[in-house]
Each structure stands twice: as structure tokens, then as C-alpha cells.
Amino acid sequence: MSLRSHLCGRHVKRMLAVARVEILILIHDRPTISLILLVPAIQIVLFGYAVNLNPKNISIAIAETAAT
């Protein structure tokens, strides 16, 4: 095992350990969990009503490029 792959493995383990600690902290923090779950749900509902995919009153133009 080279020194570089050994160092990368240590960094990945350290990063996963920090992520695990942060997740454990989030699990015990009820206001944060409610924000993580409720804000995206509210955004989906609001954008679902705001976005309309039926175009109306759109002007179009047709350009003929063939020289006859």
C-alpha cells in the first residue's frame, strides 16, 4: 500500500466519522429535523401550485428561408 492511498484512506475514515457524529447530533435535534423535512415539502407544494405548464397567449412567427 502506497503512502498516498494510505493517507486517502485515513481522510475518508475521518470524514465518515465526522459525518456520523453530525448525523447523530441532527437526530437528537428535533427543530432541525422538522426543518429538514418540512421546508422541502412546503416548497414542493407551493411550486406545484405556482408552476403552470399550459402555455397561453404566446405569439409565434414563421420565417421561410427558402428562396423561390
PALUM-424377 format. One record per residue: x, y negated, z of N, C-alpha, C in turn; residue in one letter. Coordinates in Angstrom, 3 decimals. Last residue first. Example, Ala and Ser with C-alpha at 12.3 -4.5 7.8 and 13.67 -1.06 7.14 Angstrom:
<atom><n_u>12.850</n_u><n_v>2.250</n_v><n_w>7.080</n_w><ca_u>13.670</ca_u><ca_v>1.060</ca_v><ca_w>7.140</ca_w><c_u>12.900</c_u><c_v>-0.030</c_v><c_w>7.870</c_w><setor>s</setor></atom>
<atom><n_u>13.190</n_u><n_v>5.690</n_v><n_w>7.800</n_w><ca_u>12.300</ca_u><ca_v>4.500</ca_v><ca_w>7.800</ca_w><c_u>13.200</c_u><c_v>3.300</c_v><c_w>7.800</c_w><setor>a</setor></atom>
! end
This chain:
<atom><n_u>-37.426</n_u><n_v>-31.275</n_v><n_w>-53.463</n_w><ca_u>-38.158</ca_u><ca_v>-30.718</ca_v><ca_w>-54.625</ca_w><c_u>-38.340</c_u><c_v>-31.746</c_v><c_w>-55.696</c_w><setor>t</setor></atom>
<atom><n_u>-35.397</n_u><n_v>-30.412</n_v><n_w>-50.913</n_w><ca_u>-35.533</ca_u><ca_v>-31.441</ca_v><ca_w>-51.953</ca_w><c_u>-36.206</c_u><c_v>-30.823</c_v><c_w>-53.155</c_w><setor>a</setor></atom>
<atom><n_u>-36.354</n_u><n_v>-29.593</n_v><n_w>-47.646</n_w><ca_u>-36.102</ca_u><ca_v>-29.095</ca_v><ca_w>-48.998</ca_w><c_u>-36.343</c_u><c_v>-30.213</c_v><c_w>-50.007</c_w><setor>a</setor></atom>
<atom><n_u>-37.152</n_u><n_v>-30.472</n_v><n_w>-45.189</n_w><ca_u>-35.783</ca_u><ca_v>-30.806</ca_v><ca_w>-45.599</ca_w><c_u>-35.465</c_u><c_v>-30.335</c_v><c_w>-47.006</c_w><setor>t</setor></atom>
<atom><n_u>-39.773</n_u><n_v>-31.852</n_v><n_w>-43.546</n_w><ca_u>-39.434</ca_u><ca_v>-30.975</ca_v><ca_w>-44.655</ca_w><c_u>-38.075</c_u><c_v>-31.398</c_v><c_w>-45.194</c_w><setor>e</setor></atom>
<atom><n_u>-40.787</n_u><n_v>-31.888</n_v><n_w>-40.263</n_w><ca_u>-39.886</ca_u><ca_v>-32.520</ca_v><ca_w>-41.234</ca_w><c_u>-39.545</c_u><c_v>-31.490</c_v><c_w>-42.306</c_w><setor>a</setor></atom>
<atom><n_u>-43.443</n_u><n_v>-32.541</n_v><n_w>-38.238</n_w><ca_u>-42.883</ca_u><ca_v>-31.526</ca_v><ca_w>-39.119</ca_w><c_u>-42.050</c_u><c_v>-32.254</c_v><c_w>-40.152</c_w><setor>i</setor></atom>
<atom><n_u>-44.017</n_u><n_v>-33.244</n_v><n_w>-34.813</n_w><ca_u>-43.746</ca_u><ca_v>-33.728</ca_v><ca_w>-36.158</ca_w><c_u>-43.111</c_u><c_v>-32.609</c_v><c_w>-36.949</c_w><setor>a</setor></atom>
<atom><n_u>-46.336</n_u><n_v>-33.561</n_v><n_w>-32.109</n_w><ca_u>-45.315</ca_u><ca_v>-32.829</ca_v><ca_w>-32.854</ca_w><c_u>-45.150</c_u><c_v>-33.461</c_v><c_w>-34.214</c_w><setor>i</setor></atom>
<atom><n_u>-47.303</n_u><n_v>-34.431</n_v><n_w>-28.823</n_w><ca_u>-47.187</ca_u><ca_v>-34.828</ca_v><ca_w>-30.231</ca_w><c_u>-46.091</c_u><c_v>-34.010</c_v><c_w>-30.892</c_w><setor>s</setor></atom>
<atom><n_u>-49.372</n_u><n_v>-32.939</n_v><n_w>-26.543</n_w><ca_u>-47.988</ca_u><ca_v>-33.019</ca_v><ca_w>-26.991</ca_w><c_u>-47.974</c_u><c_v>-33.349</c_v><c_w>-28.463</c_w><setor>i</setor></atom>
<atom><n_u>-51.632</n_u><n_v>-32.372</n_v><n_w>-24.814</n_w><ca_u>-51.355</ca_u><ca_v>-33.682</ca_v><ca_w>-25.409</ca_w><c_u>-49.892</c_u><c_v>-33.874</c_v><c_w>-25.781</c_w><setor>n</setor></atom>
<atom><n_u>-50.270</n_u><n_v>-29.851</n_v><n_w>-22.665</n_w><ca_u>-51.428</ca_u><ca_v>-30.568</ca_v><ca_w>-23.197</ca_w><c_u>-50.956</c_u><c_v>-31.905</c_v><c_w>-23.753</c_w><setor>k</setor></atom>
<atom><n_u>-49.053</n_u><n_v>-26.609</n_v><n_w>-21.769</n_w><ca_u>-48.790</ca_u><ca_v>-27.957</ca_v><ca_w>-22.296</ca_w><c_u>-50.056</c_u><c_v>-28.565</c_v><c_w>-22.901</c_w><setor>p</setor></atom>
<atom><n_u>-49.138</n_u><n_v>-24.830</n_v><n_w>-19.012</n_w><ca_u>-50.026</ca_u><ca_v>-25.052</ca_v><ca_w>-20.153</ca_w><c_u>-49.809</c_u><c_v>-26.469</c_v><c_w>-20.682</c_w><setor>n</setor></atom>
<atom><n_u>-47.791</n_u><n_v>-24.465</n_v><n_w>-16.671</n_w><ca_u>-47.131</ca_u><ca_v>-24.006</ca_v><ca_w>-17.890</ca_w><c_u>-48.016</c_u><c_v>-24.133</c_v><c_w>-19.124</c_w><setor>l</setor></atom>
<atom><n_u>-47.210</n_u><n_v>-26.406</n_v><n_w>-13.967</n_w><ca_u>-48.277</ca_u><ca_v>-26.034</ca_v><ca_w>-14.886</ca_w><c_u>-47.626</c_u><c_v>-25.678</c_v><c_w>-16.226</c_w><setor>n</setor></atom>
<atom><n_u>-46.306</n_u><n_v>-26.556</n_v><n_w>-10.656</n_w><ca_u>-45.848</ca_u><ca_v>-26.220</ca_v><ca_w>-11.997</ca_w><c_u>-47.035</c_u><c_v>-25.758</c_v><c_w>-12.830</c_w><setor>v</setor></atom>
<atom><n_u>-47.644</n_u><n_v>-26.873</n_v><n_w>-8.222</n_w><ca_u>-47.154</ca_u><ca_v>-28.053</ca_v><ca_w>-8.932</ca_w><c_u>-46.779</c_u><c_v>-27.747</c_v><c_w>-10.377</c_w><setor>a</setor></atom>
<atom><n_u>-48.250</n_u><n_v>-24.385</n_v><n_w>-7.161</n_w><ca_u>-49.348</ca_u><ca_v>-25.281</ca_v><ca_w>-7.500</ca_w><c_u>-48.881</c_u><c_v>-26.449</c_v><c_w>-8.367</c_w><setor>y</setor></atom>
<atom><n_u>-45.678</n_u><n_v>-23.390</n_v><n_w>-6.856</n_w><ca_u>-46.658</ca_u><ca_v>-22.615</ca_v><ca_w>-7.603</ca_w><c_u>-47.847</c_u><c_v>-23.460</c_v><c_w>-8.014</c_w><setor>g</setor></atom>
<atom><n_u>-44.526</n_u><n_v>-25.201</n_v><n_w>-5.168</n_w><ca_u>-44.098</ca_u><ca_v>-25.212</ca_v><ca_w>-6.571</ca_w><c_u>-45.047</c_u><c_v>-24.394</c_v><c_w>-7.427</c_w><setor>f</setor></atom>
<atom><n_u>-45.888</n_u><n_v>-24.415</n_v><n_w>-2.782</n_w><ca_u>-46.003</ca_u><ca_v>-25.770</ca_v><ca_w>-3.328</ca_w><c_u>-45.614</c_u><c_v>-25.822</c_v><c_w>-4.801</c_w><setor>l</setor></atom>
<atom><n_u>-45.065</n_u><n_v>-21.700</n_v><n_w>-2.496</n_w><ca_u>-46.482</ca_u><ca_v>-22.056</ca_v><ca_w>-2.608</ca_w><c_u>-46.642</c_u><c_v>-23.432</c_v><c_w>-3.241</c_w><setor>v</setor></atom>
<atom><n_u>-42.284</n_u><n_v>-21.993</n_v><n_w>-2.326</n_w><ca_u>-42.868</ca_u><ca_v>-21.159</ca_v><ca_w>-3.382</ca_w><c_u>-44.332</c_u><c_v>-21.513</c_v><c_w>-3.584</c_w><setor>i</setor></atom>
<atom><n_u>-42.068</n_u><n_v>-23.584</n_v><n_w>-0.015</n_w><ca_u>-41.614</ca_u><ca_v>-24.094</ca_v><ca_w>-1.316</ca_w><c_u>-42.220</c_u><c_v>-23.297</c_v><c_w>-2.464</c_w><setor>q</setor></atom>
<atom><n_u>-42.980</n_u><n_v>-21.800</n_v><n_w>1.931</n_w><ca_u>-43.733</ca_u><ca_v>-23.030</ca_v><ca_w>1.675</ca_w><c_u>-43.337</c_u><c_v>-23.618</c_v><c_w>0.315</c_w><setor>i</setor></atom>
<atom><n_u>-40.920</n_u><n_v>-19.907</n_v><n_w>1.773</n_w><ca_u>-42.304</ca_u><ca_v>-19.508</ca_v><ca_w>1.493</ca_w><c_u>-43.156</c_u><c_v>-20.732</c_v><c_w>1.175</c_w><setor>a</setor></atom>
<atom><n_u>-38.631</n_u><n_v>-21.379</n_v><n_w>2.535</n_w><ca_u>-38.748</ca_u><ca_v>-20.865</ca_v><ca_w>1.168</ca_w><c_u>-40.172</c_u><c_v>-20.446</c_v><c_w>0.807</c_w><setor>p</setor></atom>
<atom><n_u>-39.529</n_u><n_v>-21.990</n_v><n_w>5.276</n_w><ca_u>-39.242</ca_u><ca_v>-23.040</ca_v><ca_w>4.280</ca_w><c_u>-39.283</c_u><c_v>-22.489</c_v><c_w>2.855</c_w><setor>v</setor></atom>
<atom><n_u>-39.807</n_u><n_v>-19.516</n_v><n_w>6.698</n_w><ca_u>-40.959</ca_u><ca_v>-20.348</ca_v><ca_w>6.355</ca_w><c_u>-40.679</c_u><c_v>-21.369</c_v><c_w>5.259</c_w><setor>l</setor></atom>
<atom><n_u>-37.260</n_u><n_v>-18.274</n_v><n_w>7.081</n_w><ca_u>-38.362</ca_u><ca_v>-17.553</ca_v><ca_w>6.445</ca_w><c_u>-39.472</c_u><c_v>-18.473</c_v><c_w>5.946</c_w><setor>l</setor></atom>
<atom><n_u>-35.606</n_u><n_v>-20.181</n_v><n_w>8.225</n_w><ca_u>-35.086</ca_u><ca_v>-19.371</ca_v><ca_w>7.116</ca_w><c_u>-36.217</c_u><c_v>-18.678</c_v><c_w>6.375</c_w><setor>i</setor></atom>
<atom><n_u>-37.230</n_u><n_v>-21.094</n_v><n_w>10.320</n_w><ca_u>-36.887</ca_u><ca_v>-21.985</ca_v><ca_w>9.208</ca_w><c_u>-36.409</c_u><c_v>-21.195</c_v><c_w>7.988</c_w><setor>l</setor></atom>
<atom><n_u>-37.272</n_u><n_v>-18.823</n_v><n_w>11.943</n_w><ca_u>-38.522</ca_u><ca_v>-19.321</ca_v><ca_w>11.381</ca_w><c_u>-38.262</c_u><c_v>-20.271</c_v><c_w>10.227</c_w><setor>s</setor></atom>
<atom><n_u>-34.564</n_u><n_v>-18.664</n_v><n_w>12.570</n_w><ca_u>-35.179</ca_u><ca_v>-17.585</ca_v><ca_w>11.783</ca_w><c_u>-36.482</c_u><c_v>-18.061</c_v><c_w>11.173</c_w><setor>i</setor></atom>
<atom><n_u>-34.316</n_u><n_v>-20.991</n_v><n_w>14.110</n_w><ca_u>-33.571</ca_u><ca_v>-20.862</ca_v><ca_w>12.856</ca_w><c_u>-34.176</c_u><c_v>-19.780</c_v><c_w>11.978</c_w><setor>t</setor></atom>
<atom><n_u>-35.950</n_u><n_v>-20.426</n_v><n_w>16.340</n_w><ca_u>-36.261</ca_u><ca_v>-21.556</ca_v><ca_w>15.441</ca_w><c_u>-35.544</c_u><c_v>-21.452</c_v><c_w>14.092</c_w><setor>p</setor></atom>
<atom><n_u>-34.610</n_u><n_v>-18.030</n_v><n_w>17.450</n_w><ca_u>-35.948</ca_u><ca_v>-17.990</ca_v><ca_w>16.839</ca_w><c_u>-36.258</c_u><c_v>-19.192</c_v><c_w>15.943</c_w><setor>r</setor></atom>
<atom><n_u>-31.766</n_u><n_v>-16.542</n_v><n_w>17.528</n_w><ca_u>-32.185</ca_u><ca_v>-17.940</ca_v><ca_w>17.475</ca_w><c_u>-33.511</c_u><c_v>-18.033</c_v><c_w>16.723</c_w><setor>d</setor></atom>
<atom><n_u>-30.896</n_u><n_v>-13.962</n_v><n_w>17.268</n_w><ca_u>-31.356</ca_u><ca_v>-14.375</ca_v><ca_w>18.595</ca_w><c_u>-31.852</c_u><c_v>-15.817</c_v><c_w>18.629</c_w><setor>h</setor></atom>
<atom><n_u>-30.064</n_u><n_v>-13.889</n_v><n_w>14.632</n_w><ca_u>-31.154</ca_u><ca_v>-13.002</ca_v><ca_w>15.055</ca_w><c_u>-31.735</c_u><c_v>-13.453</c_v><c_w>16.386</c_w><setor>i</setor></atom>
<atom><n_u>-27.874</n_u><n_v>-15.611</n_v><n_w>14.618</n_w><ca_u>-29.113</ca_u><ca_v>-16.012</ca_v><ca_w>13.957</ca_w><c_u>-30.300</c_u><c_v>-15.171</c_v><c_w>14.404</c_w><setor>l</setor></atom>
<atom><n_u>-25.970</n_u><n_v>-14.029</n_v><n_w>15.941</n_w><ca_u>-26.388</ca_u><ca_v>-15.295</ca_v><ca_w>16.544</ca_w><c_u>-27.718</c_u><c_v>-15.743</c_v><c_w>15.938</c_w><setor>i</setor></atom>
<atom><n_u>-25.709</n_u><n_v>-11.961</n_v><n_w>14.081</n_w><ca_u>-26.191</ca_u><ca_v>-11.660</ca_v><ca_w>15.434</ca_w><c_u>-26.672</c_u><c_v>-12.924</c_v><c_w>16.141</c_w><setor>l</setor></atom>
<atom><n_u>-24.635</n_u><n_v>-13.433</n_v><n_w>11.958</n_w><ca_u>-25.944</ca_u><ca_v>-12.791</ca_v><ca_w>11.810</ca_w><c_u>-26.531</c_u><c_v>-12.456</c_v><c_w>13.175</c_w><setor>i</setor></atom>
<atom><n_u>-22.151</n_u><n_v>-14.154</n_v><n_w>13.067</n_w><ca_u>-23.120</ca_u><ca_v>-15.190</ca_v><ca_w>12.689</ca_w><c_u>-24.522</c_u><c_v>-14.604</c_v><c_w>12.540</c_w><setor>e</setor></atom>
<atom><n_u>-20.972</n_u><n_v>-11.630</n_v><n_w>13.355</n_w><ca_u>-21.225</ca_u><ca_v>-12.455</ca_v><ca_w>14.537</ca_w><c_u>-22.266</c_u><c_v>-13.521</c_v><c_w>14.222</c_w><setor>v</setor></atom>
<atom><n_u>-20.800</n_u><n_v>-10.881</n_v><n_w>10.642</n_w><ca_u>-21.578</ca_u><ca_v>-10.076</ca_v><ca_w>11.598</ca_w><c_u>-21.928</c_u><c_v>-10.887</c_v><c_w>12.832</c_w><setor>r</setor></atom>
<atom><n_u>-19.057</n_u><n_v>-12.809</n_v><n_w>9.643</n_w><ca_u>-20.428</ca_u><ca_v>-12.742</ca_v><ca_w>9.123</ca_w><c_u>-21.313</c_u><c_v>-11.956</c_v><c_w>10.084</c_w><setor>a</setor></atom>
<atom><n_u>-16.741</n_u><n_v>-12.093</n_v><n_w>11.046</n_w><ca_u>-17.345</ca_u><ca_v>-13.413</ca_v><ca_w>11.278</ca_w><c_u>-18.791</c_u><c_v>-13.415</c_v><c_w>10.798</c_w><setor>v</setor></atom>
<atom><n_u>-16.338</n_u><n_v>-9.567</n_v><n_w>9.912</n_w><ca_u>-16.536</ca_u><ca_v>-9.689</ca_v><ca_w>11.356</ca_w><c_u>-17.192</c_u><c_v>-11.027</c_v><c_w>11.696</c_w><setor>a</setor></atom>
<atom><n_u>-15.912</n_u><n_v>-10.216</n_v><n_w>7.244</n_w><ca_u>-17.081</ca_u><ca_v>-9.414</ca_v><ca_w>7.601</ca_w><c_u>-17.377</c_u><c_v>-9.493</c_v><c_w>9.095</c_w><setor>l</setor></atom>
<atom><n_u>-13.478</n_u><n_v>-11.593</n_v><n_w>7.549</n_w><ca_u>-14.644</ca_u><ca_v>-12.290</ca_v><ca_w>7.018</ca_w><c_u>-15.928</c_u><c_v>-11.530</c_v><c_w>7.367</c_w><setor>m</setor></atom>
<atom><n_u>-11.830</n_u><n_v>-9.543</n_v><n_w>8.457</n_w><ca_u>-12.056</ca_u><ca_v>-10.704</ca_v><ca_w>9.308</ca_w><c_u>-13.307</c_u><c_v>-11.462</c_v><c_w>8.861</c_w><setor>r</setor></atom>
<atom><n_u>-11.879</n_u><n_v>-7.850</n_v><n_w>6.243</n_w><ca_u>-12.363</ca_u><ca_v>-7.364</ca_v><ca_w>7.542</ca_w><c_u>-12.682</c_u><c_v>-8.529</c_v><c_w>8.471</c_w><setor>k</setor></atom>
<atom><n_u>-10.703</n_u><n_v>-9.560</n_v><n_w>4.373</n_w><ca_u>-12.068</ca_u><ca_v>-9.080</ca_v><ca_w>4.160</ca_w><c_u>-12.655</c_u><c_v>-8.585</c_v><c_w>5.473</c_w><setor>v</setor></atom>
<atom><n_u>-8.167</n_u><n_v>-9.871</n_v><n_w>5.462</n_w><ca_u>-9.027</ca_u><ca_v>-11.040</ca_v><ca_w>5.306</ca_w><c_u>-10.486</c_u><c_v>-10.623</c_v><c_w>5.120</c_w><setor>h</setor></atom>
<atom><n_u>-7.186</n_u><n_v>-7.267</n_v><n_w>5.340</n_w><ca_u>-7.349</ca_u><ca_v>-7.904</ca_v><ca_w>6.644</ca_w><c_u>-8.282</c_u><c_v>-9.095</c_v><c_w>6.551</c_w><setor>r</setor></atom>
<atom><n_u>-7.119</n_u><n_v>-6.924</n_v><n_w>2.571</n_w><ca_u>-7.975</ca_u><ca_v>-6.068</ca_v><ca_w>3.378</ca_w><c_u>-8.219</c_u><c_v>-6.663</c_v><c_w>4.751</c_w><setor>g</setor></atom>
<atom><n_u>-5.157</n_u><n_v>-8.779</n_v><n_w>1.915</n_w><ca_u>-6.520</ca_u><ca_v>-8.968</ca_v><ca_w>1.417</ca_w><c_u>-7.497</c_u><c_v>-8.126</c_v><c_w>2.225</c_w><setor>c</setor></atom>
<atom><n_u>-2.926</n_u><n_v>-7.584</n_v><n_w>3.127</n_w><ca_u>-3.403</ca_u><ca_v>-8.874</ca_v><ca_w>3.612</ca_w><c_u>-4.832</c_u><c_v>-9.134</c_v><c_w>3.150</c_w><setor>l</setor></atom>
<atom><n_u>-2.732</n_u><n_v>-5.246</n_v><n_w>1.549</n_w><ca_u>-2.905</ca_u><ca_v>-5.131</ca_v><ca_w>2.994</ca_w><c_u>-3.459</c_u><c_v>-6.433</c_v><c_w>3.569</c_w><setor>h</setor></atom>
<atom><n_u>-2.272</n_u><n_v>-6.291</n_v><n_w>-0.950</n_w><ca_u>-3.528</ca_u><ca_v>-5.570</ca_v><ca_w>-0.731</ca_w><c_u>-3.793</c_u><c_v>-5.394</c_v><c_w>0.759</c_w><setor>s</setor></atom>
<atom><n_u>0.290</n_u><n_v>-7.444</n_v><n_w>-0.372</n_w><ca_u>-0.829</ca_u><ca_v>-8.273</ca_v><ca_w>-0.813</ca_w><c_u>-2.164</c_u><c_v>-7.562</c_v><c_w>-0.570</c_w><setor>r</setor></atom>
<atom><n_u>1.930</n_u><n_v>-5.280</n_v><n_w>0.277</n_w><ca_u>1.670</ca_u><ca_v>-6.300</ca_v><ca_w>1.291</ca_w><c_u>0.448</c_u><c_v>-7.131</c_v><c_w>0.927</c_w><setor>l</setor></atom>
<atom><n_u>0.627</n_u><n_v>-2.134</n_v><n_w>-0.920</n_w><ca_u>1.454</ca_u><ca_v>-3.330</ca_v><ca_w>-1.008</ca_w><c_u>1.053</c_u><c_v>-4.334</c_v><c_w>0.070</c_w><setor>s</setor></atom>
<atom><n_u>0.847</n_u><n_v>1.169</n_v><n_w>0.000</n_w><ca_u>0.000</ca_u><ca_v>0.000</ca_v><ca_w>0.000</ca_w><c_u>0.895</c_u><c_v>-1.236</c_v><c_w>0.000</c_w><setor>m</setor></atom>
! end
